[in-house]
Amino acid sequence: MADTIPPLAPPLFADAPSSVNFKKLRKRLVRGALKAVDDFGMVDRRAVDAGEKPRPKWLVCLSGGKDSYGLLAVLMDLQWQGALPVDLVACNLDQGQPGFPKHVLPDWLDTTGVKYRIETEDTYSIVTEKVEAGRTYCSMCSRLRRGILYRIAREEGCEAIVLGHHRDDALETFMMNFIHGGRMAAMPPKLLNDEGDCFVLRPLITAAEDDLAKFADAMSFPIIPCNLCGSQDGLQRGAMKQMLDEWERKKPGVRQVMAHALATVRPSHLHDPRVFDFAGLEIGGTGETDPNVPF
């Protein structure tokens, strides 16, 4: 019997471009995701490989947008390389939007070899009925979607829901919280839900949206636009994106500088006594330098 030759890449990459630029892009996304997995403790790869911990299962949420396609492709690439000892279940939530092309995702997923589940829940009717005219659907849509995905994760035996949010999503969320919410918070790379039985993971949290757009285009993913909220005018997130775009035009690279700031925090230089013990500072104690603040 002839030896079986392992494939050179996951089936998902069978028709991927062979150009140097694409290979660099793919490597950048894969390395960034693996670093996020390790930096934020999404899975203890050494312990799983050694049999000290059970192999986890992740529910990878697939919306049909460029980011979620990229997420699944990157995770499958890492899995194929043996760098991600995790079982993956792709999941799409069909929310009953009029004209939603139900065949696109199943047809595409059949070519990838990944286990998947398509769940149909008519949240569209609920959202459009309950939300007042002129208001955005995002908040209610998100709450409904989140509850359904937690249920599916439990039914599938998954310890984590995995989302395709990227660096630019995190920065837009930070600016929305900063300007409109009066708090400093972005999107956490790893979150434990209220019930304490499921993680929410974002392995692409350091990836640039532009890279994911180029990757999706090169891979010819069958993109499905969101017609529920993406077409609504006046969304705060859209305004934040436009503002960041303008800053990027004026100072190229500013998004990456801001992303670095999210991971380089000095609690003693903020104003929240819940995260830094200002009252506990005493003469004779351990001090710190203050090189960047004039006085």
N, C-alpha and C positions, 0 to 999 in steps of 0.2 A: 504494500500500500504506500502510495506516495505521501511524503510529509505534507501536512497542511501549512500553507504559507499564510501568516497573519496579514490582514489588510494593512495598507500603508496609512490609512486614515479611517475614521468612523464613516459609515455610509453617508452621513450628513454632508461630508466634505468631498464626496466622490466627484462632483463637477466644479469644485472650487477653483478659482484662478491659480495659476502657477507662478504668477509674477513675484518678483522680489518684494515689491511694495505690499502686496497682499500678505505674503508670508510674515513680513515685519509687523503688519497690523494685527494679524491673528496672534502672533507671539506676544505682542504688547497686551492684548486683551486677556489672553490666557494667563500670562504671568501676573498681571494685575489682580485677576480674580483669585489666583492661588495665594498671593500675598495677603489679600483681604481675608481669605479663609483661615490662614494661619495667624495673622495679626489679631483678629477678633475672635479667635477660638470657635469658629463655626463647627469644626469637627477635629477631634484629636486623631490626626492621621496615623501617628506612630502607634497609639494604643489600639486602634482598630486593626491595623496591619498585624500587630503582634497578638491579636486575639484577646486582648485584655478588656476590650469594650466591644459590644455588638455593633455590627455594621448598620448604620442608620439609614433611614429612607426619607427622602425629601420630596415634597410636592412642589413642582416647578410650575408656576402660574404662567400661562401662555395666553396673551390677549389677542395676538395677531399683529401687534405693533413691532417695530424694528428692535426695541429694547428687549422684549421678552424672547423673540427669536434668537437674538444674540446671546442672551443668558443661557438658553437651552443648549445652543451650539457650543459655547465655551465650557459649560459643565460636562457635556458629553465628550468634548476633546480631553479635558482633564481626566475624566473617568477612563477613557480609552488609553491614555498614557499611563494609567495606574497611579496617578497622583491624587485621585479623589475616591477614597474607598466608601462610596455612598451609592445606594440604589435610588434611581430617579423615576418619578412618575410625573409625566406632563399632564397638566389639567387646564382645560378651557371652560370658562363659565359663559354659556350662551345666555345673555340677559334679555333676550326677546326683542331686540331692537329691530324695527321694521327694515326689511331689505338685507338683514345680516346674511352673508353667504355661508350657510351652514356646512357646505361641503369642503371649503378651502382647507381648514385646519386638519380634519380627519384625513383628507387625501394626502396632505403634506406629511403628517405624522406617520402615516403608513410607510413612507419611504425612509424614515429615520431609524426604525428598529427599537424605538423607545416605547415603554409601556405608557399608555395615555388613557385619560378619562375625559369625556365631554359631558358636562352637566348643564341641563337646561332649567333655568329659573327666570320667570318673567318679572324681573325687578324693574324693567323699563316702564311697565304700566303703573307700578306703584310709585315710582319716582315722579313721573309726569303728572300723576293725579295729585300727589301730596304736596309737591313743591309749588309755591305761589308763582304766578307769572312774573317774569323778569328776574327771578332769583336763579342762581346756578344749582345744578343737580349734584355737584361733586360730593358734598358732605353726606347726603342720604345714600347716594349710590355706593359710596365707599363703605358705609356702615353695613349696608345689606350684603355687599359683596364679601366683606370680611367675615361676617357670621357664617355665610355659606361655605367659604373656603376652610374655615376652622373645622366645620362639620365634615367636610370631605377629607381633610387631613386625618382626622380621627378614624374615619371609616377605612381609610387606606393604610392605617398604621404608620403614618408619617410623623416624625418628631419635629418637622420644620416645614413652614411655608416659605418658598423662595421667590423673591420678587426681582424684577429687572431694573429697579431704580439705579441711576448713575450719579456721577459727580454733579452734573448740572441740576438734576432734580434736587439733590441735597442743598445746593447753594440757593436755589429758588425758594425752597422751604425755609431755609435759614432767614432769608431776606423777608419773606412773608411774616414769619414770627417776629422778627426784629422790628419791622415797620408797622405792621398791623396788629400783632398779638402782644407786643410789649414783653417779649421773653426771648432768650437766646437758646434756640434749639434747632436742630436740623433733623435729618432722617438717620436713625441709629442703624449701624451695620448689622447689629444683632439685638433682638428684643425678645424677652419672654412675655407671653401674653398674660392677661389678668388671671386666668385660671391656673397658670403655671404648668401647663401640659404641652405647650407648643411654642417653638421659636419662630420668629420672623427674621429671615436672613436676606441680606442684600450683597451678594458677592461682587457685583459690578459697581459698588459705591464709589470707587476711585476712577472709574472709566469715564472718558470724555464722551459726551453725546455725539460729537462730530465723528469720533472713531466708530461708534456703533452705527451711525448712519452710513458711513463708507463701507463698513463690514456687511450690513444688510443689503446694500446695493450690489456689492461684489458677489454675494451669495445668492442673489435673486430670490430673496424671501418673498412669499406671496403676502404682501402687507394688506391688512384689513384696517381701514380708517375707523376711528371711533366717531360716530355721528350723534352720539347722545349728548356729550358735553363739550367735545372739542370744537364744535361749531358755534358755541355760545359766545357772545361778545362781552367784553369787559371783565373777564376773569382776572383775579388778582395774580394768579400764577403767570398768565401771559404778560402782564405788565412787568413782573419781576424779570421774566426772560428778556423782554425788550430792554430793560435797564441794564442787565448784565451784558447783553449784546453790545450796547453802546459803550459801556466801560471797556469791553474787550477790543472794540475798534480803536478807542483812544489809547489804551495801554494793552497791547497783545500779551497774553499770558496771565492776565489778572485773575481769571477763573482758577488757574492752578495755584496761584498765590493764596487766594481765598480758601481753596480746599485744604491747603497746608495749614492755614490758620485754624480750621475746624479740628485738626489733630494736634494743635500746639497751643494748649490753653494754660493760662496762669490764673488760677482761681483767686490768688491774693491780689490780683489787679482788677478784679471785677467787684461787684457790690452786693453779693449774695452771702449773708452770714450763715446760710444753710450749707454752703459748700466750702467755706473757709472760716476758721475760728478767729475772727478779728478780736473778739473780747479776750481770747487767750494769749494774745501777744503781750509780752512783758519785757521791761528793761532787764538786760542780762540774759535773755533767751537767745535762741538761734535766729539771726537776721537773714536778710537776703538783699542782693543788689537791685537797683532800680535804674538800669541803664537807659531805658527808652522813654521815660516819663520826665519832662522838664519840671523844675520847681525853683 
